[in-house]
């Protein structure tokens, strides 16, 4: 024993390194073991769904999964196949997995897609945006947008998961929980923004649009990867060396919030008899057209605003969802352009965590529709749901409660409980 101790003391550097390596290896193995236990428990829960008897006349529920293998720096495919796929297959769903090979493919595939009972998006913000844009560009979008949408967060940025699922520090647990929530099928209605340029087809977003200096600096943060945790601060610090203060000038026209119509009943009332329908049609036909015209033409009151801002953000209210709200609106945040360099750097880090935060001293507007007009020759980019688009004049329209996303039942309970209080 003395000989061993003497050897260890003589080679203390190697000993320290060996102990560190062993403890790291032990921790890694223990982590793997815990992940396997989580997967096994989730698969056993999914098996319960799979064992439920269904009448022979009833076809299997069809689920179409749009998987972006490039998400999460190329790890998404492995994350999906290890953690989510076994749960979906055990649940008794008829699962079709569609892997997207290039950007924009999901939009094209959705145009050709046949009927399905469930759409599942496996990826990050970019994948969500592509799928919902493809879905809402369809000619039959009114029927298609009623299909429940499940989201399996696999991307580097998965903004929606904060609304749909409880926080989790363990990635395996987060993915398995989201997949099990999809089997339970509880849904919440989410707002969508329709963003349309002059010539382009519309793009749809569930989070929002950003245009400004924080967004531009945040995109460059990965260039400073060698600075580790300081890369975000560095990106914002170096961007202050450009012209200062950084001003983005534009004109904004907007309409105020709209009243929320009553919730449509889930089951449609039975069709009235033929003679009642004929009578109603005749009554409509003979009713005086002048009344109809006077009802229709109510002038819309557009407000107009000239703005100079460090950053403009137009966001849905999906992050703080209120299921009992009486008005529908999106949040427009116009940040003051008088921000100091120090504030810009510290605020930039906050905005990496919560891109649509509206800091103190900003002008906040609730609107149902807006038109953003940019001066001739404006360069730069918009961030729409964290995806980059060329900056151009756009019309942004709120589509309230347009899509039904599946969420964890606990989150829905929490929202309803908060609304009651």
Beta strands, then each sheet from edge to edge (+ up, - down):
strand 1: 62-67
strand 2: 94-99
strand 3: 118-123
strand 4: 148-153
strand 5: 187-197
strand 6: 203-205
strand 7: 208-212
strand 8: 248-255
strand 9: 258-259
strand 10: 303-309
strand 11: 311-315
strand 12: 327-328
strand 13: 330-334
strand 14: 363-367
strand 15: 369-374
strand 16: 381-384
strand 17: 387-390
strand 18: 394-406
sheet 1: 2+ 1+ 3+ 4+
sheet 2: 6+ 5- 18+ 15- 8+ 10-
sheet 3: 14+ 13- 11+ 7- 16+ 17-
sheet 4: 9+ 12-
end
